[in-house]
């Protein structure tokens, strides 16, 4: 528009500037500076992401505990580590860990103090079963929801109700401040498994599991009192936090306008 031209605003083509020696209209267009594909490719950073579709269970075969540190060795089902490399990311009970050693189908991971504090991985011992998911690749189907592998809090299994073809689990968050992000029919990651939330109360929430989920994950053998890792769905968190900020700012303005 002429208004944009007078203001020298940026347009999808470039910045419009006035020039006395321009040919035709008294404006000329300075094209944007382009970056070569090679340079742009160099700035791309890979970010590990998971889908919340647990690929199976693996078994802890060794734990080496040190001060504020733990190294674990986990044996995966045959063939499930094919093509994996040192430094690759694998979600163990929903926690993104880095592969530090490879011995056939057995992978090693280092767990530092913050991860031990924030997750249930500090409770692992030889013989423990864990959920696993290798990081998603470009083009993979997102069958659950985007999961980062960064655990927000943990929860305790408060109740288990089994029926003929279903299992209902009730979880109580250890840090209740995260309950504001837990909504009926919303997504949540529990031990790395993308689940749909059922009922929600002030202190707890429920999920319903089908036989296939029980077969593939650790939820088939879970017990009351067990600890699970919880990752809140990021879009839900962003919406709730943004709404709270906007409402707080509005109330502050109205309070100032009406002393």
C-alpha positions in Angstrom: 0.0 0.0 0.0 1.0 3.7 -0.4 1.0 4.0 3.4 3.4 1.2 3.7 5.6 2.7 1.0 5.7 6.1 2.7 6.6 4.4 6.0 9.4 2.5 4.4 7.8 -0.7 5.8 9.1 -4.2 5.1 7.1 -6.2 2.6 7.4 -9.9 1.5 9.6 -8.6 -1.3 11.9 -6.4 0.6 12.2 -2.9 2.0 10.7 -0.1 -0.1 12.9 3.1 -0.2 12.6 6.4 -2.0 15.2 7.2 -4.7 15.4 10.2 -6.9 17.1 8.3 -9.6 14.7 5.4 -9.7 13.2 4.5 -13.1 9.4 4.7 -13.4 7.7 5.2 -10.0 9.6 7.1 -7.4 10.4 4.0 -5.5 12.7 1.0 -5.9 12.7 -2.3 -4.1 15.7 -3.5 -2.2 15.5 -7.3 -2.2 16.1 -9.1 1.0 19.5 -10.6 1.7 19.4 -14.2 0.9 21.3 -16.9 2.8 22.6 -19.8 0.8 21.0 -23.2 1.4 24.4 -24.4 2.7 24.6 -21.7 5.3 21.0 -22.2 6.4 21.4 -25.9 6.7 24.4 -25.4 9.0 22.1 -23.5 11.5 19.5 -26.2 11.8 19.6 -27.9 15.2 18.2 -31.4 15.7 15.9 -31.7 18.6 14.9 -35.0 20.0 11.2 -35.7 20.0 9.0 -38.6 20.9 5.5 -39.6 20.0 4.2 -41.1 23.3 3.7 -44.5 21.5 5.7 -46.8 23.7 7.6 -49.3 21.5 7.9 -52.0 24.1 9.4 -53.0 27.4 13.1 -53.4 28.2 14.8 -54.8 31.3 17.4 -53.2 33.6 20.3 -55.6 33.8 22.7 -53.5 35.9 22.8 -50.3 38.0 26.0 -48.6 39.1 25.2 -46.1 41.8 27.6 -43.3 42.8 27.2 -40.0 44.6 24.4 -38.1 42.8 24.9 -40.3 39.8 23.7 -43.6 38.4 24.7 -45.6 35.3 22.2 -48.1 34.1 22.5 -50.9 31.6 19.2 -51.9 29.9 18.6 -54.9 27.6 16.2 -54.3 24.8 14.1 -56.8 22.8 16.1 -58.4 20.0 16.5 -56.1 17.0 15.1 -53.0 18.7 18.5 -51.3 18.9 19.3 -51.7 15.2 21.1 -48.7 13.8 21.4 -46.9 17.1 24.6 -44.9 17.7 26.4 -43.4 20.7 24.8 -40.2 21.7 21.4 -41.2 20.4 18.3 -40.3 22.5 16.0 -42.9 24.0 13.0 -42.3 26.2 13.2 -44.6 29.3 9.9 -44.4 31.3 9.4 -41.2 29.3 12.7 -39.6 30.3 15.0 -38.7 27.5 18.4 -40.3 28.1 21.6 -40.4 26.0 23.2 -43.7 24.9 26.7 -43.9 26.3 27.6 -47.5 25.4 26.3 -50.2 23.0 26.7 -54.0 23.5 24.5 -55.8 21.1 20.9 -55.2 22.4 22.1 -53.8 25.7 22.4 -50.0 26.0 24.0 -47.9 28.8 22.8 -44.6 30.0 24.1 -42.1 32.6 21.6 -40.5 35.0 22.6 -37.3 36.8 21.4 -35.9 40.1 18.5 -33.7 38.7 17.1 -36.6 36.7 17.3 -38.8 39.8 15.5 -36.2 41.8 12.8 -35.4 39.3 11.9 -38.9 37.9 11.4 -42.5 39.1 14.7 -43.6 37.5 16.4 -43.5 40.8 14.3 -46.5 41.9 15.5 -48.7 39.1 17.3 -51.9 40.0 18.4 -55.1 38.2 15.3 -56.8 36.9 13.1 -53.7 36.7 11.0 -53.4 33.6 10.8 -50.0 31.8 8.9 -48.5 28.9 11.1 -47.4 26.0 10.7 -45.4 22.8 13.5 -44.4 20.4 13.4 -40.8 19.2 11.1 -40.1 16.3 12.5 -39.5 12.8 11.3 -37.1 10.1 8.3 -38.7 8.5 7.3 -40.9 11.4 3.6 -41.1 12.3 2.7 -39.1 15.4 0.3 -41.7 16.8 0.1 -40.1 20.3 1.2 -36.5 20.9 4.5 -34.6 20.8 6.5 -35.6 23.9 9.9 -34.0 24.8 11.1 -36.5 27.3 11.5 -33.8 30.0 9.6 -34.9 33.1 7.7 -32.2 35.0 6.8 -34.2 38.1 6.0 -37.7 39.4 2.8 -39.4 40.6 1.8 -42.3 42.7 -0.6 -45.0 41.6 -3.6 -44.4 44.0 -6.0 -47.0 42.8 -6.4 -49.8 40.2 -9.7 -51.0 38.9 -9.8 -54.0 36.6 -12.7 -55.0 34.5 -12.9 -57.8 31.9 -11.2 -55.8 29.1 -10.1 -52.6 30.7 -8.0 -51.2 33.4 -8.6 -47.9 35.2 -5.7 -46.3 36.9 -5.9 -43.4 39.3 -2.8 -41.2 39.8 -2.1 -38.6 42.4 0.5 -36.0 41.5 3.4 -35.5 44.0 3.4 -31.7 43.2 -0.2 -30.6 43.1 0.6 -27.3 41.4 0.7 -29.2 38.1 -3.0 -30.2 38.4 -4.1 -27.0 36.7 -2.8 -28.4 33.4 -4.6 -31.8 33.8 -8.0 -31.6 32.0 -10.6 -34.2 31.1 -10.0 -35.6 27.5 -6.6 -33.8 27.4 -3.3 -35.5 26.7 -0.7 -36.5 29.3 2.4 -38.6 29.2 2.7 -41.2 31.9 6.0 -43.2 32.0 6.4 -42.0 28.4 3.0 -43.3 27.2 0.6 -40.8 25.6 -2.7 -41.2 27.4 -6.1 -39.5 27.3 -7.2 -38.2 30.7 -10.5 -39.5 32.1 -11.9 -38.0 35.2 -10.1 -35.2 37.1 -10.4 -34.2 40.8 -8.5 -31.6 42.8 -6.0 -34.2 43.8 -6.0 -36.9 41.1 -6.8 -38.0 37.6 -7.7 -41.3 35.9 -6.8 -43.0 32.7 -8.4 -46.0 31.0 -6.1 -48.6 29.3 -7.0 -51.2 26.6 -5.5 -54.7 26.6 -2.9 -53.8 23.9 -1.5 -51.0 26.1 -1.3 -53.4 29.1 0.5 -55.9 26.9 3.1 -53.5 25.5 3.9 -51.3 28.6 4.7 -51.6 32.2 1.1 -50.7 33.1 0.1 -54.4 32.9 2.2 -55.2 36.0 1.9 -51.8 37.9 0.8 -51.8 41.5 -0.7 -49.3 43.9 2.0 -47.1 45.4 4.3 -47.3 42.4 5.8 -44.1 41.1 5.4 -42.9 37.5 6.8 -40.1 35.5 4.5 -37.3 34.3 5.1 -34.9 31.4 2.4 -32.3 30.9 1.3 -31.7 27.3 3.1 -28.5 26.2 0.3 -26.8 24.3 -2.0 -27.2 27.3 0.6 -25.7 29.5 1.2 -22.8 27.1 -2.5 -22.0 26.9 -3.1 -22.1 30.6 0.0 -20.0 31.4 -0.8 -17.4 28.7 -4.5 -17.1 29.9 -3.3 -16.6 33.5 -0.9 -13.8 32.4 -3.5 -12.0 30.3 -6.2 -12.2 33.0 -3.7 -11.1 35.7 -2.7 -8.1 33.5 -6.3 -7.2 32.8 -7.3 -7.3 36.5 -4.3 -5.2 37.4 -5.2 -2.5 34.8 -8.9 -2.5 35.9 -7.8 -2.3 39.6 -5.6 0.7 38.8 -8.4 2.4 36.8 -10.9 1.9 39.6 -9.1 2.6 42.9 
